[in-house]
Amino acid sequence: MIGQKTINSFFSPVSKKRVSKELNDTEEHAKDPKKQKPELEPHSPCAAPLSSEQLDRIARNKRAALEKRASAQTPSEFGESWRTGLSAEFAKPYFKQLMTFVSDERKRHTVYPPAEHVFTWTQTCGIRDVKVVILGQDPYHGPNQAHGLCFSVKRPVPPPPSLENMYKELASDIEGFQHPGHGDLTGWAEQGVLLLNAVLTVRAHQANSHKERGWEVFTDAVVQWLSNNLEGVVFMLWGAYAQKKGAAINRKRHHVLQAVHPSPLSAHRGFFGCRHFSKANDLLQSAGKSPIDWKAL
């Protein structure tokens, strides 16, 4: 359509007059070289190319516009350093569609976690302060459980079975660890343990009800950002789902610890005895980083 419009406008009466005028001006200039030749129109094919400074300014303006657009679409609960690091995602169509979907779901159903807790994982530590990543799959779908950190539940909700098994492994792996009497893992998150689910929302009592709506694309981008921009992060991948999600992690730059999922269905097949918590601390210390105090809950 654009090409056709250009052709039509070229042969329009207005354009003919313009062309005729330019020809007359050129003839006048030929007769009298001292007479100033008319400037070319800005959009003429013969106009001078843009300078590198102009191109840089255009690129900066474009980036600023994209960042402004992304900022407008970023949930207000998002931690500032994560907002900056992941700004490219917020401007993408899938993220806008995802936010619309979750908003519509909340109007018709009970959705967990509450909106103010979906991005808790971005509020507890800065994006460049992440030392350990534990990947989960889907938020808990019962009342007062999910609060934006995988495997973690709000007090006074009792720890779910998988978390109980994590505590059992910790008791045998970390000297002096004792069951904290609750399931809130915020104390780990504040030390740089990213507790990230692949899907960040769920409809009440319907496991996996928000899968394949865009969350997986977003959390893949989170993992990829960490893999590309940090060094020496310890990734704990428990179960086939987490291992598949972490397949693209750069293992030359980071450490990957794999085991079966701590679920009661599989914990006895290799989670118990994996010693991932002490191994993570050994790896952190060997890289000159402070270890995680797994007892600080």
C-alpha positions in Angstrom: 0.0 0.0 0.0 2.9 2.4 0.8 4.5 1.9 -2.6 1.2 2.4 -4.4 0.5 5.6 -2.5 3.9 6.9 -3.4 3.4 6.2 -7.1 0.0 7.8 -7.1 1.1 10.9 -5.3 4.0 11.2 -7.8 1.5 11.5 -10.6 -0.9 13.7 -8.8 -1.5 17.2 -10.0 0.3 18.6 -7.0 3.3 16.5 -7.6 3.4 17.5 -11.3 3.5 21.1 -10.3 6.3 20.4 -7.9 8.3 18.5 -10.5 7.7 21.3 -13.1 8.9 23.9 -10.6 12.0 21.9 -9.8 12.8 21.6 -13.6 12.3 25.4 -14.0 14.5 26.1 -11.1 17.2 23.8 -12.5 17.0 25.5 -15.8 17.2 29.0 -14.2 20.3 27.8 -12.3 21.9 26.6 -15.5 21.3 30.0 -17.1 22.7 31.8 -14.1 25.1 29.7 -11.9 25.3 32.5 -9.3 21.6 32.1 -8.6 21.1 29.9 -5.5 19.9 26.3 -6.3 16.9 25.3 -4.3 17.5 23.0 -1.4 16.4 19.4 -1.8 13.3 18.3 0.1 14.2 16.5 3.4 12.7 13.3 2.2 14.2 13.4 -1.3 16.2 10.3 -2.3 19.1 12.6 -2.9 19.0 14.1 0.7 22.3 13.7 2.6 22.6 10.6 4.8 22.1 10.9 8.6 25.3 11.5 10.6 26.5 9.0 13.2 25.4 11.5 15.9 21.9 11.7 14.5 21.7 7.9 14.3 22.9 7.6 17.9 20.3 10.1 19.0 17.5 8.2 17.2 18.6 4.9 18.8 18.7 6.6 22.2 15.3 8.0 21.8 13.9 4.7 20.6 15.4 2.9 23.7 14.0 5.5 26.0 10.6 5.1 24.4 10.7 1.4 24.8 11.8 1.7 28.5 9.0 4.1 29.2 6.5 1.8 27.6 8.0 -1.2 29.5 7.9 0.8 32.8 4.2 1.6 32.3 3.5 -2.1 31.8 5.6 -3.4 34.7 3.7 -4.4 37.8 4.2 -1.9 40.7 5.3 -4.7 43.0 8.4 -5.4 40.9 11.8 -4.8 42.6 13.7 -2.0 41.0 16.9 -3.8 40.1 14.9 -6.6 38.5 12.7 -4.1 36.7 15.9 -2.6 35.1 17.4 -6.0 34.3 14.3 -7.4 32.7 12.9 -4.3 31.1 13.1 -5.8 27.6 10.5 -8.4 28.6 7.8 -6.0 29.7 7.5 -4.4 26.3 6.9 -7.7 24.5 3.3 -8.6 23.4 3.3 -11.9 25.4 3.9 -10.1 28.7 1.0 -7.6 28.1 -1.3 -10.5 27.2 -0.1 -12.4 30.3 -0.9 -9.5 32.6 -4.3 -9.1 31.0 -5.0 -12.8 31.4 -4.1 -12.8 35.1 -6.1 -9.6 35.7 -9.2 -11.2 34.1 -8.7 -14.4 36.1 -8.7 -12.4 39.4 -12.0 -10.8 38.4 -13.7 -14.2 38.0 -11.8 -16.5 40.3 -9.7 -16.6 43.4 -6.0 -16.5 42.3 -2.9 -17.3 44.4 -0.7 -15.7 45.4 -2.3 -12.3 46.0 -1.2 -9.7 43.5 1.1 -8.0 46.0 3.0 -11.3 46.6 3.4 -12.5 43.0 6.8 -10.9 42.7 8.1 -11.3 46.2 11.2 -12.9 44.8 12.2 -9.6 43.2 11.8 -7.7 46.5 14.0 -9.7 48.8 17.4 -9.2 47.1 18.8 -7.4 44.1 19.1 -9.1 40.8 22.9 -9.0 40.9 23.0 -10.3 44.5 21.6 -13.8 43.6 23.9 -16.6 44.7 21.7 -19.7 44.6 18.7 -20.5 42.5 16.1 -23.1 43.4 13.5 -23.7 40.6 10.0 -24.8 41.4 7.0 -25.4 39.1 3.6 -24.1 40.2 2.5 -22.0 43.2 0.6 -23.7 46.0 -3.1 -23.4 45.3 -4.5 -23.5 48.8 -5.5 -20.5 51.0 -2.7 -18.6 52.7 0.1 -20.7 51.2 1.7 -19.1 48.2 3.5 -15.8 48.7 5.9 -15.5 45.8 8.7 -17.8 46.8 8.8 -21.4 45.6 8.4 -24.2 48.3 7.7 -21.4 50.9 4.4 -20.9 52.7 3.2 -18.0 54.9 3.0 -18.5 58.6 1.2 -20.1 60.4 0.5 -22.6 57.5 2.3 -25.9 58.2 5.2 -26.7 55.8 3.9 -28.9 52.9 5.4 -32.4 52.4 8.1 -31.4 49.9 9.4 -28.7 52.2 9.3 -31.1 55.1 11.6 -33.3 53.1 13.9 -30.4 52.4 14.1 -29.8 56.2 15.0 -33.5 56.7 17.8 -33.2 54.2 19.0 -30.0 55.8 19.1 -31.6 59.3 21.4 -34.4 58.0 23.5 -32.0 55.7 24.0 -28.8 57.7 25.4 -29.1 61.2 23.1 -27.6 63.8 20.1 -27.2 61.5 16.8 -27.7 63.3 13.2 -27.6 62.0 12.2 -23.9 62.3 8.6 -24.8 63.1 7.2 -22.9 60.0 7.5 -22.9 56.2 8.5 -19.3 55.5 11.8 -19.2 53.5 12.1 -15.5 53.4 15.3 -15.7 55.5 17.0 -17.6 52.6 15.7 -15.2 49.9 17.1 -12.2 51.8 20.6 -13.8 51.6 20.5 -14.2 47.8 18.6 -17.5 47.3 16.2 -17.0 44.4 13.2 -19.2 45.0 11.6 -19.1 41.6 8.6 -21.0 40.3 8.2 -21.5 36.5 4.6 -20.3 36.7 3.9 -17.4 39.1 0.1 -17.6 39.6 -2.6 -20.3 39.9 -6.3 -20.5 40.2 -7.5 -21.7 43.7 -7.6 -25.5 44.1 -6.6 -26.0 40.4 -3.0 -27.0 40.0 -1.3 -25.9 36.8 -4.3 -23.8 35.8 -2.1 -20.9 34.6 0.5 -22.9 32.8 1.3 -22.1 29.2 -0.1 -18.6 29.4 3.3 -16.8 29.2 4.8 -17.2 32.7 7.2 -19.9 31.5 8.5 -17.5 28.8 9.0 -14.8 31.4 10.8 -17.0 33.9 12.9 -18.5 31.2 14.1 -15.0 30.5 14.9 -14.5 34.2 17.0 -17.7 34.3 18.7 -16.6 31.0 19.5 -13.2 32.4 21.2 -14.7 35.4 23.1 -17.1 33.3 24.3 -14.4 30.9 25.1 -11.6 33.4 26.3 -13.2 36.6 29.2 -15.6 37.6 29.3 -18.6 39.9 25.6 -18.9 40.7 24.6 -22.3 42.1 21.5 -23.7 40.4 19.6 -26.4 42.3 17.5 -28.3 39.8 15.3 -30.8 41.5 13.2 -33.1 39.2 12.8 -33.4 35.5 10.8 -30.2 35.1 13.4 -28.0 36.8 16.2 -29.7 34.9 14.6 -29.1 31.6 14.0 -25.5 32.4 17.6 -25.1 33.4 19.0 -26.8 30.3 20.2 -23.5 28.8 22.3 -22.4 31.8 25.9 -21.8 31.0 27.7 -24.5 32.9 31.1 -23.0 32.3 30.1 -19.9 34.2 27.8 -21.5 36.8 27.4 -24.6 39.0 24.4 -26.9 38.5 23.4 -29.4 41.2 20.7 -31.9 40.0 18.6 -34.4 42.0 15.1 -35.9 42.0 12.3 -33.7 43.4 11.9 -33.6 47.2 8.3 -34.7 46.8 7.3 -37.8 49.0 6.9 -39.7 45.7 10.5 -39.3 44.8 12.6 -38.0 47.7 13.8 -41.5 48.6 15.2 -42.0 45.1 18.0 -39.6 45.5 17.0 -36.3 47.1 17.8 -37.6 50.6 21.6 -37.7 50.8 22.2 -35.3 47.9 23.8 -32.8 50.3 23.0 -29.9 47.9 22.9 -27.3 50.7 26.5 -27.9 52.0 27.7 -28.4 48.4 26.3 -25.0 47.5 28.1 -23.3 50.3 31.4 -25.0 49.4 31.0 -23.8 45.8 30.2 -20.2 47.0 33.2 -20.1 49.3 35.5 -21.4 46.7 34.4 -18.5 44.5 35.1 -16.0 47.3 31.4 -15.5 48.1 29.8 -15.7 51.6 27.9 -19.0 52.2 24.2 -19.2 52.9 23.1 -19.5 56.5 20.5 -22.2 55.9 19.5 -22.0 59.6 18.5 -18.4 59.4 14.7 -18.8 59.0 
